[in-house]
């Protein structure tokens, strides 16, 4: 679908500027991760789960306002539907005194003097659970990256295409991860799901561009490789704007009106969409071009010719010229 006029940007000519921007962005993320680290949520670190109920109806927003005035302001809150029961999930460990927790609950009750609160249960989620969830999330990321690289390498009959796609995906994941480190925002399983979703959008956009590059390499055999890649990216620009733009609008609505629970999730998605769209254009395809240029040059071939670019298999299983 071509809703926007075809663009004529020289993306390959701007590749070193894009590489520099990515280097600065990732450098800042790495420095933050090394110096500040990452704040993990109760899903990964363990903590205390309190369940309380009220005699009168109470909304989550009203309960959150009461909690923010106590020592549990950073806790994660949840409301059970069709009830006056809430859970408070905090990173307070088992060594935290019962007096401290009772003091925090008393402050919450003091903010709601006309609504009697009852403490239903108090449970400590040990670090073993947190480590188990962390390993599951880590394996999910590692296996996803391995599967994507294998798929791209087979689909385009050239491992460098798969490697370039994984580098771009890693670029987006690390940038989003670093953003949360820079801002000191807690990472929980909801944020991990956002990061995995970002990776999906990023690699899908990269595959769209790679598909167009493969098609162009079959028909533009004599044109310079840089021109072939530029044509491919400019022709898919309309699709990129429509897809990423519509998702970005939805995510921003969640960010502005979805409430505190979805605030950080929506922020991760919005930032990841922008970075993911950029990396498909400014990282993945230029890496394929740069590697092809250097590889062709080392063999004494004419690097600017699209004839010398590695080609994906055709439908008959034979390679292009």
C-alpha positions as CSV (number, residue, x, y, z in Angstrom):
1,X,0.0,0.0,0.0
2,X,1.5,3.3,-1.1
3,X,-0.3,6.1,0.8
4,X,2.8,8.3,0.8
5,X,4.9,9.6,-2.1
6,X,7.9,7.5,-2.8
7,X,11.0,8.8,-1.1
8,X,14.5,9.2,-2.5
9,X,16.7,9.1,0.6
10,X,20.3,8.0,0.3
11,X,20.3,5.7,3.3
12,X,23.5,3.9,2.2
13,X,25.3,7.3,1.9
14,X,24.2,8.1,5.4
15,X,25.3,4.8,6.9
16,X,28.3,6.0,8.8
17,X,26.3,8.8,10.4
18,X,23.8,6.1,11.4
19,X,26.5,3.9,12.8
20,X,27.8,6.8,14.8
21,X,24.4,7.5,16.3
22,X,24.0,3.8,17.2
23,X,27.5,3.7,18.7
24,X,26.7,6.7,20.9
25,X,23.3,5.3,22.0
26,X,24.6,1.9,22.8
27,X,27.7,3.3,24.5
28,X,25.6,5.3,26.8
29,X,23.5,2.2,27.6
30,X,26.5,0.1,28.3
31,X,28.0,2.7,30.6
32,X,24.7,3.0,32.5
33,X,24.3,-0.8,32.8
34,X,27.9,-1.1,34.1
35,X,27.8,1.8,36.5
36,X,24.1,1.9,37.6
37,X,23.0,-1.6,36.8
38,X,19.3,-2.5,36.5
39,X,16.5,-2.5,39.1
40,X,14.7,-5.8,38.9
41,X,11.2,-6.2,40.2
42,X,9.8,-8.7,42.6
43,X,9.4,-11.3,39.8
44,X,13.2,-11.6,39.7
45,X,14.4,-10.6,43.2
46,X,11.7,-11.9,45.5
47,X,9.8,-9.9,48.0
48,X,6.7,-9.5,50.2
49,X,3.1,-9.9,49.0
50,X,0.4,-8.4,51.2
51,X,-3.3,-8.9,50.6
52,X,-5.7,-6.4,52.2
53,X,-9.4,-5.8,51.9
54,X,-11.8,-2.9,52.7
55,X,-15.3,-2.8,54.1
56,X,-16.4,-0.2,51.6
57,X,-15.9,-0.1,47.8
58,X,-12.6,1.4,46.8
59,X,-11.1,2.0,43.4
60,X,-7.5,1.2,42.5
61,X,-6.7,4.8,41.9
62,X,-8.0,5.8,45.4
63,X,-6.0,2.9,46.9
64,X,-2.9,3.9,45.0
65,X,-3.2,7.5,46.2
66,X,-3.3,6.2,49.8
67,X,-0.3,3.9,49.3
68,X,1.9,6.6,47.8
69,X,1.9,8.4,51.2
70,X,3.4,5.4,52.9
71,X,6.7,3.5,52.9
72,X,5.2,1.2,50.2
73,X,5.0,3.9,47.5
74,X,7.2,1.9,45.1
75,X,5.2,-1.3,45.5
76,X,3.2,-2.9,42.7
77,X,-0.6,-2.9,43.3
78,X,-3.3,-5.1,42.0
79,X,-7.1,-5.0,42.4
80,X,-9.3,-8.1,42.4
81,X,-12.3,-7.6,40.1
82,X,-15.7,-7.3,41.8
83,X,-14.3,-7.1,45.2
84,X,-12.7,-4.7,47.7
85,X,-9.5,-6.8,47.9
86,X,-6.0,-5.6,46.8
87,X,-2.5,-7.0,46.8
88,X,0.7,-5.1,47.5
89,X,3.8,-6.5,46.0
90,X,7.1,-5.0,47.4
91,X,10.7,-5.9,47.3
92,X,10.8,-5.8,51.1
93,X,12.7,-8.9,52.2
94,X,12.1,-11.4,54.9
95,X,14.3,-9.5,57.3
96,X,12.1,-6.5,57.3
97,X,10.5,-6.2,60.7
98,X,6.8,-6.8,61.2
99,X,6.7,-3.4,62.9
100,X,7.8,-1.6,59.7
101,X,5.1,-3.3,57.6
102,X,2.5,-2.6,60.3
103,X,3.6,1.1,60.3
104,X,3.2,1.3,56.5
105,X,-0.3,-0.3,56.7
106,X,-1.3,2.1,59.4
107,X,-0.3,5.0,57.2
108,X,-2.5,3.6,54.4
109,X,-5.4,3.2,56.8
110,X,-4.8,6.8,58.0
111,X,-5.2,8.0,54.5
112,X,-8.6,6.2,54.3
113,X,-10.1,6.9,57.8
114,X,-13.7,6.2,56.7
115,X,-13.0,2.8,55.2
116,X,-11.8,0.0,57.5
117,X,-8.9,-2.1,56.2
118,X,-8.2,-5.7,57.0
119,X,-4.9,-7.5,56.5
120,X,-5.9,-10.8,54.9
121,X,-2.4,-12.4,54.4
122,X,1.3,-11.7,54.2
123,X,3.6,-13.9,52.1
124,X,7.3,-13.8,51.4
125,X,8.3,-14.9,47.8
126,X,11.8,-16.2,48.1
127,X,14.7,-15.5,45.7
128,X,14.6,-19.1,44.4
129,X,11.4,-18.1,42.5
130,X,13.0,-15.0,41.3
131,X,16.0,-16.9,39.9
132,X,13.8,-19.4,38.2
133,X,11.8,-16.7,36.4
134,X,15.0,-14.9,35.5
135,X,16.4,-18.1,33.9
136,X,13.1,-18.6,32.0
137,X,13.2,-15.0,30.6
138,X,16.9,-15.3,29.7
139,X,16.3,-18.6,27.8
140,X,13.3,-17.1,26.0
141,X,15.5,-14.3,24.7
142,X,18.5,-16.5,23.7
143,X,16.3,-19.2,21.9
144,X,14.4,-16.4,20.1
145,X,17.6,-14.8,18.8
146,X,19.0,-18.2,17.7
147,X,15.8,-19.1,15.9
148,X,15.6,-15.8,14.1
149,X,19.2,-15.9,13.0
150,X,18.7,-19.5,11.6
151,X,15.5,-18.5,9.9
152,X,17.1,-15.5,8.2
153,X,20.2,-17.4,7.2
154,X,18.1,-20.1,5.5
155,X,15.5,-17.8,4.0
156,X,18.1,-15.5,2.3
157,X,20.7,-18.2,1.7
158,X,23.4,-16.1,3.2
159,X,24.4,-16.1,6.9
160,X,25.4,-12.4,6.9
161,X,21.8,-11.4,6.3
162,X,20.8,-13.3,9.4
163,X,23.7,-11.9,11.4
164,X,22.8,-8.3,10.3
165,X,19.2,-8.9,11.4
166,X,20.3,-10.2,14.8
167,X,22.7,-7.3,15.3
168,X,19.8,-4.8,14.6
169,X,17.5,-6.7,16.9
170,X,20.2,-6.8,19.6
171,X,20.7,-3.1,19.1
172,X,17.0,-2.4,19.8
173,X,16.8,-4.7,22.9
174,X,20.0,-3.3,24.4
175,X,18.9,0.3,23.8
176,X,15.5,-0.3,25.5
177,X,17.2,-2.2,28.4
178,X,19.7,0.7,28.7
179,X,16.9,3.2,28.8
180,X,15.4,1.6,31.9
181,X,18.8,1.5,33.5
182,X,19.4,5.2,32.7
183,X,16.0,6.2,34.2
184,X,16.3,3.8,37.1
185,X,12.9,2.2,36.3
186,X,12.2,-1.3,37.6
187,X,12.1,-4.2,35.2
188,X,9.6,-6.9,35.7
189,X,8.0,-9.6,33.5
190,X,5.7,-7.1,31.8
191,X,8.7,-5.1,30.6
192,X,10.4,-8.3,29.4
193,X,7.3,-9.0,27.4
194,X,7.5,-5.5,25.9
195,X,11.1,-6.0,24.9
196,X,10.3,-9.4,23.2
197,X,7.5,-7.7,21.4
198,X,9.9,-4.9,20.3
199,X,12.2,-7.6,18.9
200,X,9.4,-9.1,16.9
201,X,8.4,-5.8,15.3
202,X,12.1,-4.9,14.6
203,X,12.9,-8.2,12.9
204,X,9.7,-8.2,10.9
205,X,10.5,-4.8,9.5
206,X,14.0,-5.9,8.7
207,X,12.7,-9.0,6.9
208,X,10.4,-6.8,4.8
209,X,13.3,-4.7,3.6
210,X,15.5,-7.8,3.0
211,X,12.7,-9.3,0.9
212,X,12.6,-6.2,-1.3
213,X,16.4,-6.2,-1.5
214,X,16.3,-9.9,-2.7
215,X,13.7,-9.0,-5.4
216,X,15.6,-6.0,-6.6
217,X,18.9,-8.0,-6.8
218,X,17.2,-10.2,-9.4
219,X,16.1,-7.4,-11.7
220,X,18.7,-4.6,-11.1
221,X,21.7,-6.7,-11.9
222,X,23.9,-3.9,-13.4
223,X,23.1,-1.1,-11.0
224,X,25.4,-0.3,-8.1
225,X,24.6,-2.3,-4.9
226,X,24.1,0.9,-2.9
227,X,21.4,2.0,-5.4
228,X,19.6,-1.4,-5.2
229,X,19.5,-1.2,-1.4
230,X,18.4,2.4,-1.4
231,X,15.6,1.6,-3.8
232,X,14.5,-1.3,-1.6
233,X,14.3,0.8,1.5
234,X,12.6,3.8,-0.2
235,X,10.0,1.5,-1.7
236,X,9.1,0.0,1.7
237,X,9.1,3.4,3.5
238,X,5.3,3.8,3.1
239,X,4.6,0.4,4.6
240,X,7.0,1.2,7.5
241,X,5.3,4.5,8.2
242,X,1.8,2.9,8.2
243,X,2.7,-0.1,10.3
244,X,5.0,1.5,12.9
245,X,2.9,4.7,13.0
246,X,-0.4,3.0,13.8
247,X,1.2,0.9,16.5
248,X,2.9,3.9,17.9
249,X,-0.4,5.8,18.1
250,X,-2.0,3.0,20.0
251,X,1.0,2.7,22.4
252,X,0.9,6.4,23.1
253,X,-2.8,6.2,24.0
254,X,-1.9,3.5,26.5
255,X,0.9,5.6,27.8
256,X,-1.3,8.7,28.3
257,X,-4.5,7.0,29.4
258,X,-3.7,3.4,30.4
259,X,-2.9,4.2,34.0
260,X,0.2,3.6,36.0
261,X,0.2,-0.2,35.6
262,X,0.7,0.1,31.8
263,X,2.8,3.3,31.9
264,X,6.3,1.7,31.8
265,X,5.1,-1.0,29.4
266,X,3.8,1.6,26.9
267,X,7.0,3.7,27.3
268,X,9.2,0.7,26.5
269,X,7.0,-0.1,23.4
270,X,7.0,3.5,22.2
271,X,10.8,3.8,22.5
272,X,11.4,0.4,21.0
273,X,9.2,1.0,18.0
274,X,11.2,4.2,17.2
275,X,14.6,2.5,17.7
276,X,13.4,-0.7,15.9
277,X,12.3,1.2,12.8
278,X,15.5,3.2,12.8
279,X,17.7,0.1,13.1
280,X,16.1,-1.7,10.2
281,X,17.0,1.2,8.0
282,X,20.1,2.5,9.6
283,X,21.8,-0.6,10.8
284,X,20.6,-3.9,9.3
285,X,20.6,-3.1,5.5
286,X,23.8,-0.9,5.7
287,X,25.6,-3.7,7.5
288,X,24.7,-6.1,4.6
289,X,26.0,-3.4,2.1
290,X,29.2,-2.8,4.1
291,X,30.0,-6.5,4.5
292,X,29.3,-7.2,0.8
293,X,31.5,-4.2,-0.3
294,X,34.5,-5.4,1.9
295,X,34.1,-9.0,0.9
296,X,33.9,-8.3,-2.8
297,X,36.8,-6.0,-2.5
298,X,39.0,-8.6,-0.8
299,X,38.3,-11.0,-3.6
300,X,39.3,-8.5,-6.3
301,X,35.7,-8.1,-7.6
302,X,34.0,-4.9,-8.4
303,X,32.3,-4.1,-5.1
304,X,29.8,-1.6,-6.4
305,X,28.1,-4.1,-8.7
306,X,24.9,-5.7,-7.6
307,X,26.0,-8.7,-9.7
308,X,28.7,-9.4,-7.0
309,X,26.2,-9.3,-4.1
310,X,25.3,-12.6,-2.4
311,X,21.9,-13.7,-3.6
312,X,19.1,-15.6,-2.0
313,X,17.9,-18.8,-3.7
314,X,15.3,-18.5,-6.4
315,X,12.1,-20.5,-6.4
316,X,13.8,-23.1,-8.6
317,X,16.5,-23.5,-6.0
318,X,19.3,-22.0,-8.2
319,X,21.2,-19.0,-7.3
320,X,21.0,-15.8,-9.2
321,X,23.9,-14.4,-11.2
